[in-house]
Amino acid sequence: MKKIETIYQRLYSSYPPIDTSLEYGTPFQLLIATILSAQCTDEVVNRTTKHLFIEYSEPEQLARADIKKIKKIIRPTGYYSLKANRIKKTSKRLVNVYNSEVPDNMEDLLTLEGVGRKTANIVLSVAFKKTQGIAVDTHVKRLSNRLGLTENSNPEKIEIDLMKNLKRENWNRFSILLILHGRKICNARKPDCNNCLLNDLCPYFESKRK
């Protein structure tokens, strides 16, 4: 069995079967929440979208919304001016080009403001149950490098490295498993290597022991 498949199996057996920590009711809400999650924790995003979606739960509503009001609501997520413009522009494009529906393919999703492959992969896998790639966020990037699954720092190149070696049927689940493990054990500053179920497979752990 490939190393990456062993990692997948161990994590799969250790974490609950969830698709995402973001709270949403529709594909549109998941899309907006994922855009807001850049450089922000899911907990803060969830608290923010509870207020945001009370008034702006549909693309038409957010497309017409006053930008100052959007900024005020999403301020806790950070980079709120940039994010406010992105979600408003994305909402307008959904209304004008896609009949207020979130596209269910990578090509069209990538035409939306603030949507890269990470966000598109999350929307496709969670909202539409489609497997197009592997969402690479900061946790996935960090763990992939520490575990020796890639030598790249570019998220798209990391995604390619992971897809080459992992069975396609496991792509969607692998991302959230790495995220959960990154939050619980393999955090950025003080990873709990001694209690990690992957430490016998981890070059980072070996380097710390020398």
Buried (B, 14 or more C-beta within 10 A) or exposed (E): EEEBBEBBEBBEEBBEEEBBBBBBEBBBBBBBBBBBBBEBEBEBBBBBBEEBBEEBBBBBEBBEBEEEEBBEBBBEBBBBEEBBBBBBBBBBBBBEEBEBEBBBEBEBBEEBBBBBBBBBBBBBBBBBEBBBBBBBBBBBBBBBBBBBBBEBEEBEEBBBBBBEEBEEEBBBBBBBBBBBBBEEBBEEEEBEBEEBEBBEBBEBBEEEEE
